[in-house]
């Protein structure tokens, strides 16, 4: 008797029935774990790229101490002010603002304030902000790819209904289940779309940087352009509450307009930077005047010690030459004294008709 087995392909993506765990009074949320995993992955990749660019050891971690808290605060503020109804509306609750584990971090606020924190860290470390931005760009995109899975655990920020086999299940009794939708309705997994888009972007940025070795912040602005290009079409699929803005007669979500604006700005900045001539100073990660001083290795001093020894030998030879010249001058002076003495005698000899001794004396004086 033969048994046959078949591979069952799921017709949808189930929502998780787990969103965290508790340790005593402390609750560890899956959303927070995704954000933390993304930060760790970004730091790991950034540190590897920083070392490859001959950056000073440990600086990435020093900068991260400033950039990460600033980024989290900026991301939360952007979310609060771009989706204010939950906090400032008629039924709003201000106590929800610090509860980031419930979801809600806006990437542009995180990038903006994160850059401010990075600038402070870079100034303290004596390195260029643009050098750190280029090193960190792929890592930031990697962090976004991992962090997006927090939306899956929270069953939030999904797209419109779909009958595609990778449609996302949302529990009908969940607070984020759309009113009026039938139980069992599948939705576009926009968290998955963005995660895959970001992972492809990480690979693209690494390949482009390996080929062209972009500097002066060019790789960072390429990251902004790539991410916003994907964010536009993914954002347009989402059905969660958002601020709607009308521009040029077109009404769209705030994040769609923000992404379009940043896409254009990033492309313009990238083109302008690419038109500037490349100089050797571009490859240095250090601020002007903050470069480390080279230390002389006694085993491999590049000939510096030999130069010092030669310089000393020249000084000794010069001294000896000076002594010889002094001795010669003394001898000349003695000769002149003798000539003077002979001249007196010559005068006497001249009187007596023997003036031939003057010749040798004049020759010695010359």
C-alpha positions as CSV (number, residue, x, y, z in Angstrom):
1,X,0.0,0.0,0.0
2,X,1.5,3.3,-1.1
3,X,0.9,6.5,0.8
4,X,1.1,9.8,-0.9
5,X,2.0,13.1,0.7
6,X,1.4,16.5,-0.7
7,X,2.8,19.8,0.3
8,X,0.1,22.1,1.6
9,X,0.7,25.7,0.7
10,X,-1.1,28.1,3.0
11,X,-3.6,30.3,1.2
12,X,-3.0,33.2,3.6
13,X,-0.6,34.6,6.2
14,X,-2.0,34.0,9.7
15,X,-1.7,36.6,12.3
16,X,0.3,35.6,15.4
17,X,-1.4,34.6,18.5
18,X,1.5,35.9,20.6
19,X,2.6,39.5,21.0
20,X,5.0,39.3,24.0
21,X,5.6,37.8,27.4
22,X,5.9,39.0,31.0
23,X,8.7,38.8,33.5
24,X,7.1,39.6,36.8
25,X,5.5,43.0,36.5
26,X,7.5,43.8,33.3
27,X,5.9,43.0,29.9
28,X,8.2,42.5,26.9
29,X,6.3,43.3,23.7
30,X,7.1,41.6,20.4
31,X,7.0,45.0,18.7
32,X,9.8,46.3,20.9
33,X,11.8,43.2,20.3
34,X,11.6,43.7,16.6
35,X,12.8,47.3,16.9
36,X,15.6,46.2,19.2
37,X,16.6,43.4,16.8
38,X,16.7,46.0,14.0
39,X,18.9,48.3,16.0
40,X,21.4,45.6,16.8
41,X,21.6,44.5,13.2
42,X,22.1,48.1,12.0
43,X,24.9,48.6,14.5
44,X,26.6,45.4,13.5
45,X,26.5,46.3,9.8
46,X,27.5,49.9,10.3
47,X,30.4,48.9,12.5
48,X,31.7,46.6,9.8
49,X,31.4,49.2,7.2
50,X,33.0,51.9,9.4
51,X,36.0,49.7,10.0
52,X,36.4,49.1,6.3
53,X,36.5,52.9,5.8
54,X,39.4,53.1,8.3
55,X,37.2,54.8,10.9
56,X,38.5,54.9,14.5
57,X,37.6,52.0,16.7
58,X,34.5,52.2,18.9
59,X,33.2,55.4,17.4
60,X,30.1,53.8,16.0
61,X,29.0,52.9,19.5
62,X,29.8,56.3,20.8
63,X,27.7,57.9,18.1
64,X,24.8,55.4,18.6
65,X,24.5,56.5,22.2
66,X,23.3,59.9,20.9
67,X,21.6,58.8,17.7
68,X,19.3,56.0,18.9
69,X,17.5,57.9,21.8
70,X,17.1,60.9,19.5
71,X,15.8,58.7,16.7
72,X,13.2,57.0,19.0
73,X,12.0,60.3,20.3
74,X,11.8,61.8,16.8
75,X,10.0,58.8,15.4
76,X,7.4,58.9,18.2
77,X,6.9,62.7,17.8
78,X,6.4,62.4,14.1
79,X,3.8,59.6,14.6
80,X,1.9,61.6,17.2
81,X,1.7,64.8,15.2
82,X,0.9,63.0,11.9
83,X,-1.8,60.9,13.5
84,X,-3.1,63.3,16.2
85,X,-6.7,62.0,16.6
86,X,-5.7,59.1,18.9
87,X,-4.0,61.6,21.2
88,X,-5.6,65.0,20.8
89,X,-9.0,64.1,19.3
90,X,-12.4,64.1,21.1
91,X,-11.7,60.6,22.5
92,X,-7.9,61.1,22.5
93,X,-5.7,59.9,25.4
94,X,-2.4,61.8,26.0
95,X,-1.2,59.0,28.2
96,X,-0.8,56.9,25.0
97,X,2.0,59.1,23.7
98,X,4.9,57.5,25.6
99,X,3.6,53.9,25.0
100,X,5.7,53.2,21.9
101,X,5.3,49.4,22.5
102,X,1.7,49.7,21.2
103,X,3.2,50.8,17.8
104,X,3.7,54.1,16.1
105,X,7.2,55.3,15.1
106,X,7.4,57.6,12.1
107,X,10.6,57.0,10.1
108,X,11.1,60.6,9.0
109,X,11.0,61.9,12.5
110,X,13.4,59.1,13.5
111,X,15.8,60.0,10.7
112,X,15.6,63.7,11.3
113,X,16.3,63.7,15.1
114,X,18.5,60.7,14.7
115,X,20.8,62.7,12.4
116,X,20.9,65.5,15.0
117,X,22.0,63.0,17.6
118,X,24.5,61.5,15.2
119,X,25.9,65.0,14.5
120,X,26.5,65.6,18.2
121,X,28.3,62.2,18.5
122,X,30.3,62.9,15.4
123,X,31.5,66.3,16.6
124,X,32.5,64.8,19.9
125,X,34.4,62.0,18.1
126,X,36.0,64.3,15.6
127,X,34.6,62.5,12.5
128,X,32.5,63.7,9.6
129,X,28.7,63.3,9.8
130,X,28.6,62.6,6.1
131,X,31.1,59.7,6.5
132,X,28.9,58.2,9.2
133,X,25.8,58.7,7.2
134,X,27.2,56.8,4.3
135,X,28.5,54.0,6.5
136,X,25.1,53.7,8.3
137,X,22.7,54.0,5.4
138,X,22.4,50.2,4.6
139,X,22.2,49.5,8.3
140,X,19.3,51.9,8.8
141,X,17.4,50.2,5.9
142,X,18.2,46.8,7.4
143,X,16.8,48.0,10.7
144,X,13.6,49.1,9.0
145,X,13.2,45.8,7.3
146,X,13.4,43.9,10.6
147,X,11.4,46.5,12.6
148,X,8.4,46.3,10.2
149,X,7.7,42.8,11.5
150,X,6.5,44.5,14.7
151,X,3.5,45.6,12.7
152,X,2.7,41.9,12.1
153,X,2.7,41.1,15.8
154,X,0.5,44.1,16.5
155,X,-1.9,43.3,13.6
156,X,-1.6,46.9,12.3
157,X,-0.8,49.0,9.3
158,X,-2.1,46.5,6.7
159,X,-3.5,47.2,3.3
160,X,-6.8,46.9,1.5
161,X,-8.7,43.6,1.2
162,X,-7.3,41.1,-1.2
163,X,-7.9,37.5,-2.4
164,X,-4.2,36.9,-3.1
165,X,-2.8,33.7,-1.6
166,X,-0.4,35.7,0.6
167,X,-3.3,37.8,2.0
168,X,-2.9,38.6,5.7
169,X,-5.4,37.4,8.3
170,X,-6.5,39.8,11.0
171,X,-8.5,38.6,14.0
172,X,-12.1,39.8,13.7
173,X,-12.2,40.8,17.4
174,X,-9.0,42.8,17.1
175,X,-9.2,46.5,17.7
176,X,-7.6,47.2,14.3
177,X,-10.0,45.0,12.3
178,X,-11.8,47.4,9.9
179,X,-15.4,48.1,10.8
180,X,-17.9,46.6,8.4
181,X,-15.4,44.0,7.0
182,X,-16.5,40.4,7.0
183,X,-14.7,38.0,9.4
184,X,-12.1,36.1,7.5
185,X,-11.3,39.0,5.1
186,X,-7.7,39.0,3.9
187,X,-5.7,42.1,3.6
188,X,-2.5,43.1,1.8
189,X,0.5,42.4,4.1
190,X,2.1,45.8,3.6
191,X,4.6,45.1,6.4
192,X,5.9,42.2,4.3
193,X,6.0,44.3,1.1
194,X,8.1,47.0,2.8
195,X,10.3,44.5,4.6
196,X,11.2,42.7,1.3
197,X,11.6,46.1,-0.5
198,X,14.0,47.2,2.2
199,X,16.1,44.0,2.2
200,X,16.5,44.4,-1.6
201,X,17.5,48.0,-1.0
202,X,20.2,46.8,1.5
203,X,21.7,44.6,-1.2
204,X,21.5,47.3,-3.8
205,X,23.2,49.9,-1.6
206,X,26.0,47.6,-0.7
207,X,26.6,46.7,-4.4
208,X,26.5,50.3,-5.5
209,X,28.9,51.4,-2.8
210,X,31.3,48.5,-3.6
211,X,31.3,49.6,-7.2
212,X,31.4,53.4,-6.9
213,X,32.6,54.0,-3.3
214,X,30.2,56.9,-2.8
215,X,31.2,59.6,-0.3
216,X,30.0,63.0,1.0
217,X,26.6,61.6,2.0
218,X,25.8,60.4,-1.5
219,X,25.0,56.8,-0.4
220,X,22.7,58.2,2.3
221,X,20.7,60.2,-0.1
222,X,20.5,57.3,-2.5
223,X,19.0,55.3,0.5
224,X,16.4,58.1,1.0
225,X,15.5,58.1,-2.7
226,X,15.2,54.3,-2.8
227,X,13.1,54.0,0.4
228,X,10.7,56.8,-0.5
229,X,10.2,55.3,-4.0
230,X,8.9,52.1,-2.4
231,X,7.1,53.9,0.5
232,X,4.9,55.8,-2.0
233,X,3.2,52.8,-3.5
234,X,3.1,50.8,-0.2
235,X,1.6,53.7,1.7
236,X,-1.1,54.1,-0.9
237,X,-2.2,50.6,-0.2
238,X,-2.8,51.1,3.5
239,X,-6.2,51.7,5.0
240,X,-5.4,52.7,8.6
241,X,-6.4,56.2,9.8
242,X,-4.0,58.9,8.6
243,X,-3.9,62.6,8.0
244,X,-5.2,63.4,4.5
245,X,-3.6,66.3,2.5
246,X,-4.9,67.8,-0.7
247,X,-2.3,69.2,-3.1
248,X,-2.9,70.2,-6.7
249,X,-6.4,68.9,-6.4
250,X,-5.2,65.4,-5.3
251,X,-6.0,64.1,-1.8
252,X,-3.5,61.6,-0.4
253,X,-2.1,60.5,2.9
254,X,0.4,62.7,4.6
255,X,3.2,60.1,4.3
256,X,2.6,59.8,0.5
257,X,3.2,63.5,0.0
258,X,6.1,63.4,2.4
259,X,7.7,60.5,0.6
260,X,7.3,62.3,-2.8
261,X,8.9,65.4,-1.5
262,X,11.8,63.6,0.0
263,X,12.2,61.5,-3.1
264,X,12.6,64.6,-5.3
265,X,14.9,66.3,-2.7
266,X,17.1,63.2,-2.4
267,X,17.6,62.9,-6.1
268,X,18.4,66.6,-6.5
269,X,21.0,66.4,-3.7
270,X,22.5,63.2,-5.0
271,X,23.0,64.8,-8.5
272,X,24.5,67.9,-7.1
273,X,26.9,66.0,-5.0
274,X,27.9,63.8,-7.9
275,X,28.8,66.8,-10.0
276,X,31.5,67.9,-7.5
277,X,35.0,66.8,-8.3
278,X,36.4,64.1,-6.1
279,X,39.4,64.9,-3.9
280,X,41.6,62.7,-1.7
281,X,40.1,64.5,1.4
282,X,36.8,62.9,0.6
283,X,38.0,59.5,1.7
284,X,39.0,60.7,5.1
285,X,36.4,60.1,7.9
286,X,38.0,62.8,10.1
287,X,37.1,66.4,10.6
288,X,39.7,68.9,9.5
289,X,42.3,69.3,12.2
290,X,41.1,66.2,14.1
291,X,43.2,63.6,12.2
292,X,45.2,61.3,14.5
293,X,49.0,62.1,14.8
294,X,51.2,59.3,13.4
295,X,53.3,57.6,16.0
296,X,56.9,56.5,15.2
297,X,57.4,52.8,15.6
298,X,61.1,52.1,16.6
299,X,61.0,48.8,14.6
300,X,59.5,50.4,11.5
301,X,60.0,54.1,11.6
302,X,60.2,54.6,7.8
303,X,63.8,55.8,8.0
304,X,63.1,58.6,10.4
305,X,65.8,57.5,12.8
306,X,68.4,57.2,9.9
307,X,67.5,60.8,8.9
308,X,68.0,61.9,12.5
309,X,71.4,60.1,12.6
310,X,72.4,61.6,9.3
311,X,71.4,65.0,10.5
312,X,73.6,64.5,13.5
313,X,76.5,63.3,11.4
314,X,76.2,66.4,9.3
315,X,76.2,68.5,12.4
316,X,79.4,66.8,13.6
317,X,81.1,67.2,10.2
318,X,80.2,70.8,10.1
319,X,81.7,71.3,13.5
320,X,84.9,69.6,12.4
321,X,85.0,71.6,9.2
322,X,84.6,74.8,11.3
323,X,87.4,73.8,13.5
324,X,89.7,73.1,10.5
325,X,88.8,76.5,9.0
326,X,89.5,78.1,12.4
327,X,92.9,76.4,12.5
328,X,93.7,77.5,9.0
329,X,92.7,81.0,9.8
330,X,95.0,80.9,12.8
331,X,97.8,79.6,10.7
332,X,97.2,82.4,8.1
333,X,97.2,84.9,10.8
334,X,100.5,83.5,12.1
335,X,101.8,83.7,8.5
336,X,100.8,87.3,8.3
337,X,102.6,88.0,11.5
338,X,105.7,86.4,10.1
339,X,105.3,88.3,6.9
340,X,105.1,91.5,8.9
341,X,108.2,90.5,10.7
342,X,110.0,89.7,7.5
343,X,108.8,92.9,6.0
344,X,110.7,94.8,8.6
345,X,113.7,92.7,7.9
346,X,113.0,93.1,4.2
347,X,113.1,96.8,4.7
348,X,116.3,96.5,6.3
349,X,117.5,94.1,3.6
350,X,116.3,96.5,1.0
351,X,118.4,99.1,2.4
352,X,121.2,96.7,2.2
353,X,120.1,95.6,-1.4
354,X,118.5,92.2,-0.5
355,X,114.7,92.8,-1.3
356,X,113.9,89.3,-2.8
357,X,112.4,87.9,0.4
358,X,109.1,90.0,-0.2
359,X,107.9,87.6,-3.0
360,X,107.3,84.5,-0.9
361,X,105.6,86.6,1.9
362,X,103.1,88.1,-0.6
363,X,102.3,84.7,-2.1
364,X,101.4,83.3,1.4
365,X,99.1,86.2,2.1
366,X,97.1,85.4,-1.1
